[in-house]
């Protein structure tokens, strides 16, 4: 799997999980949704992507978030 697809899958999964937890457990889980969204937003401008670093350490290929 390309790193771009892995990041999208991870972000989407985290958002859906946090929404489910907010609905069934506590609205405080919406902070996780905000955190994921903020990271996606800042990585579009800065090129720094924490998920990219983590996924590369786990062995997922190439990088989409670093500037060329």
N, C-alpha and C positions, 0 to 999 in steps of 0.2 A: 504494500500500500504506500502511495506517495505521502510525504509528510503533510502536504496541503490537505489531502482528504482526511488524514488522521486527525489533524487539528480541528477541522470542521465537525467530524464525528464526535470527538471528545467534547467540544464546546456545546454541540447540540444535545448530547447525552446529559451533560452537567446541567444545562438549562431545564430540560424536561424532568430530570430527577429532582431538582430544587423546586420546581413548580408543584410536583406531586407531593413532596414533603411539606411545602407551604400549605397545600390544601388539606392534607390529612394529619399533619403533626402540629406545625406552628407557622404563622406568617413570618416569623423571623428568618426562615429559610430563604425568603426572597432576597436577602443580602447576598447569598451565593449567586443568584441570577445577576444581580447588579455587579458583583465582582467579575464574573465571566464576561459580561458585556463591556465593562470598563477595560478589561485586558484586551479584548478584541479591538476596541476603539483605539486604545493607545498604541497597539502594535501596528495599526494601519499607518500611523504617523511617525513612529520612532523606529520601527524595524525590530524592536526588542519584543520577543515573544517567549514568555516563560514556558508555555506548552511545547514550543519547538525544542527548547533545551531539554526538557524532561523526556519527550518522545525520542529525540536522538540518542539520549543515554540508554533508553530502552531498546534501541536497535532499529527504530523506524528510519527509513532512508532520507536523503536530501533535506534541504531547508527552503521554506517559502518565506520566512519572515525576516531574513537578513537582507540588507540593501546590497545591491550589486554596484 
